[in-house]
Amino acid sequence: MVQYRRCQIVQKDETFILLTVEDSIKMKMLRIYCQMTIQHWALKYVLEGLYRSPVHTLLEKGIKVVDAGCGPATWTFEMAETYPTSSFTGLDISFVFPETIRPVNVDFSICNITKEIPLEDNSIDYYHQRLLVAGLTEDDMRAALRNAYRVLKPGGYIELGEVNFETLENMGPIYCQFNIIFTGMMKKKGLIPDMGDHIGIFLEETGFENIYYEKICVPVNHTNKAGKLMWYDIRETGLSLKPMIAMSNPAYEDNDAYVKYMDAIGEENAEYKTNFFYCIAYAQKPFE
């Protein structure tokens, strides 16, 4: 790929396609959207559903729901279509959700959930948040949960879903090497690679009660459909980390070499039957 002024020249087969920078941004956003959509379907397959909290009856009757860190709103939209009598608000720090096409019971707001959530006190029945491990420090998570506590009604439910990147089962040597570099980078940024192991504690410290915690073993590139989908998600994340991984090994500055490296990890995961852990916790705000 060669950059030239405000355009990019991309080779495909024997032809060349001229893209503006704006087109390239759209392609990058589309790739992120596809990745997060596949991530959603993988988790739905693993969980055998969309959530764990005991809110089905409430959702059918009609409640107010927040999806924090909603991204392209795949979970938000499916929930809104499944429960048309409930209303859903997607929150994200950037404008990555659809601008116009959406269910009538969905709204969005751009905000930093660690600073302020633009909702009234005691106004939300169910607060959903997952996979922000790569975006929140320990202090950020505590601040976000304090804000969630404020907007939840007494008796309202909060549900968190996070992973543990540090403790994986049956890692081979190539993936182990990659994971040491990856988790090391996270720690340098103040992030928590094993966030999933701590979400129940964070909820308790914030003041929530009736905490339920579950740790689910998820295959990576083996066993079932979820394993294949999860590997796609992990591979896309790994490819996006190329500049940082290449700092530890200059050989991976070459695109082809780095793609082969990621594919070797995938093959190794299938051979070693590598698994990671997806952790879920839900709890209630105390009744006053």
URURUR-V678406 format. One record per residue. RES is the residue in one letter. SS is DSSP state (h for helix, s for strand, l for the rest). OMEGA is omega in whole degrees, 0 to 359 (NA if undefined). Layout:
res=RES ss=SS omega=OMEGA
res=RES ss=SS omega=OMEGA
//
This chain:
res=M ss=l omega=183
res=V ss=s omega=178
res=Q ss=s omega=179
res=Y ss=s omega=182
res=R ss=l omega=184
res=R ss=l omega=183
res=C ss=s omega=172
res=Q ss=s omega=176
res=I ss=s omega=184
res=V ss=s omega=179
res=Q ss=s omega=176
res=K ss=s omega=187
res=D ss=l omega=181
res=E ss=l omega=182
res=T ss=s omega=177
res=F ss=s omega=180
res=I ss=s omega=179
res=L ss=s omega=181
res=L ss=s omega=171
res=T ss=s omega=177
res=V ss=h omega=180
res=E ss=h omega=176
res=D ss=h omega=180
res=S ss=h omega=177
res=I ss=h omega=179
res=K ss=h omega=178
res=M ss=h omega=178
res=K ss=h omega=179
res=M ss=h omega=178
res=L ss=h omega=179
res=R ss=h omega=178
res=I ss=h omega=179
res=Y ss=h omega=180
res=C ss=h omega=180
res=Q ss=h omega=183
res=M ss=h omega=176
res=T ss=h omega=177
res=I ss=h omega=176
res=Q ss=h omega=179
res=H ss=h omega=182
res=W ss=h omega=177
res=A ss=h omega=180
res=L ss=h omega=177
res=K ss=h omega=179
res=Y ss=h omega=181
res=V ss=h omega=184
res=L ss=h omega=187
res=E ss=l omega=181
res=G ss=l omega=184
res=L ss=l omega=184
res=Y ss=l omega=179
res=R ss=l omega=183
res=S ss=l omega=180
res=P ss=l omega=186
res=V ss=l omega=184
res=H ss=h omega=181
res=T ss=h omega=178
res=L ss=h omega=180
res=L ss=h omega=179
res=E ss=h omega=179
res=K ss=h omega=180
res=G ss=l omega=179
res=I ss=l omega=177
res=K ss=s omega=186
res=V ss=s omega=173
res=V ss=s omega=170
res=D ss=s omega=185
res=A ss=s omega=185
res=G ss=l omega=191
res=C ss=l omega=182
res=G ss=l omega=181
res=P ss=l omega=170
res=A ss=l omega=179
res=T ss=h omega=178
res=W ss=h omega=182
res=T ss=h omega=183
res=F ss=h omega=181
res=E ss=h omega=177
res=M ss=h omega=181
res=A ss=h omega=178
res=E ss=h omega=180
res=T ss=h omega=183
res=Y ss=l omega=185
res=P ss=l omega=180
res=T ss=l omega=177
res=S ss=l omega=178
res=S ss=s omega=187
res=F ss=s omega=176
res=T ss=s omega=177
res=G ss=s omega=179
res=L ss=s omega=174
res=D ss=s omega=183
res=I ss=l omega=179
res=S ss=l omega=185
res=F ss=l omega=180
res=V ss=l omega=181
res=F ss=l omega=182
res=P ss=l omega=184
res=E ss=l omega=189
res=T ss=l omega=184
res=I ss=l omega=181
res=R ss=l omega=173
res=P ss=l omega=184
res=V ss=l omega=182
res=N ss=l omega=180
res=V ss=s omega=171
res=D ss=s omega=179
res=F ss=s omega=176
res=S ss=s omega=175
res=I ss=s omega=180
res=C ss=l omega=173
res=N ss=l omega=187
res=I ss=l omega=177
res=T ss=l omega=181
res=K ss=l omega=182
res=E ss=l omega=175
res=I ss=l omega=186
res=P ss=l omega=178
res=L ss=l omega=182
res=E ss=l omega=175
res=D ss=l omega=172
res=N ss=l omega=185
res=S ss=l omega=187
res=I ss=s omega=180
res=D ss=s omega=184
res=Y ss=s omega=184
res=Y ss=s omega=185
res=H ss=s omega=180
res=Q ss=s omega=180
res=R ss=s omega=173
res=L ss=l omega=172
res=L ss=l omega=183
res=V ss=l omega=181
res=A ss=l omega=182
res=G ss=l omega=185
res=L ss=l omega=170
res=T ss=s omega=178
res=E ss=h omega=178
res=D ss=h omega=178
res=D ss=h omega=181
res=M ss=h omega=179
res=R ss=h omega=179
res=A ss=h omega=180
res=A ss=h omega=180
res=L ss=h omega=175
res=R ss=h omega=178
res=N ss=h omega=177
res=A ss=h omega=179
res=Y ss=h omega=182
res=R ss=h omega=186
res=V ss=h omega=179
res=L ss=s omega=173
res=K ss=s omega=171
res=P ss=s omega=184
res=G ss=s omega=179
res=G ss=s omega=184
res=Y ss=s omega=170
res=I ss=s omega=178
res=E ss=s omega=178
res=L ss=s omega=174
res=G ss=s omega=181
res=E ss=s omega=181
res=V ss=s omega=172
res=N ss=s omega=182
res=F ss=s omega=185
res=E ss=s omega=184
res=T ss=s omega=176
res=L ss=s omega=178
res=E ss=s omega=169
res=N ss=l omega=176
res=M ss=l omega=172
res=G ss=l omega=185
res=P ss=h omega=182
res=I ss=h omega=179
res=Y ss=h omega=179
res=C ss=h omega=178
res=Q ss=h omega=179
res=F ss=h omega=184
res=N ss=h omega=177
res=I ss=h omega=179
res=I ss=h omega=183
res=F ss=h omega=181
res=T ss=h omega=176
res=G ss=h omega=177
res=M ss=h omega=179
res=M ss=h omega=181
res=K ss=h omega=178
res=K ss=h omega=179
res=K ss=l omega=180
res=G ss=l omega=179
res=L ss=s omega=185
res=I ss=l omega=183
res=P ss=l omega=180
res=D ss=l omega=182
res=M ss=h omega=183
res=G ss=h omega=181
res=D ss=h omega=189
res=H ss=h omega=188
res=I ss=h omega=177
res=G ss=h omega=179
res=I ss=h omega=178
res=F ss=h omega=180
res=L ss=h omega=180
res=E ss=h omega=180
res=E ss=h omega=181
res=T ss=h omega=179
res=G ss=l omega=178
res=F ss=l omega=181
res=E ss=s omega=182
res=N ss=s omega=186
res=I ss=s omega=175
res=Y ss=s omega=182
res=Y ss=s omega=181
res=E ss=s omega=179
res=K ss=s omega=187
res=I ss=s omega=178
res=C ss=s omega=185
res=V ss=s omega=179
res=P ss=s omega=178
res=V ss=l omega=177
res=N ss=l omega=175
res=H ss=l omega=171
res=T ss=l omega=187
res=N ss=l omega=181
res=K ss=h omega=180
res=A ss=h omega=180
res=G ss=h omega=179
res=K ss=h omega=181
res=L ss=h omega=180
res=M ss=h omega=178
res=W ss=h omega=176
res=Y ss=h omega=180
res=D ss=h omega=181
res=I ss=h omega=180
res=R ss=h omega=179
res=E ss=h omega=176
res=T ss=h omega=179
res=G ss=h omega=179
res=L ss=h omega=179
res=S ss=h omega=181
res=L ss=l omega=184
res=K ss=h omega=182
res=P ss=h omega=181
res=M ss=h omega=178
res=I ss=h omega=181
res=A ss=h omega=177
res=M ss=h omega=179
res=S ss=h omega=178
res=N ss=l omega=184
res=P ss=h omega=180
res=A ss=h omega=182
res=Y ss=h omega=172
res=E ss=h omega=175
res=D ss=l omega=184
res=N ss=h omega=182
res=D ss=h omega=180
res=A ss=h omega=182
res=Y ss=h omega=177
res=V ss=h omega=178
res=K ss=h omega=178
res=Y ss=h omega=179
res=M ss=h omega=179
res=D ss=h omega=177
res=A ss=h omega=176
res=I ss=h omega=179
res=G ss=h omega=179
res=E ss=h omega=179
res=E ss=h omega=178
res=N ss=h omega=179
res=A ss=h omega=181
res=E ss=h omega=184
res=Y ss=h omega=184
res=K ss=l omega=182
res=T ss=l omega=177
res=N ss=s omega=169
res=F ss=s omega=185
res=F ss=s omega=174
res=Y ss=s omega=186
res=C ss=s omega=180
res=I ss=s omega=172
res=A ss=s omega=171
res=Y ss=s omega=185
res=A ss=s omega=179
res=Q ss=s omega=167
res=K ss=l omega=183
res=P ss=l omega=172
res=F ss=l omega=179
res=E ss=l omega=NA
//
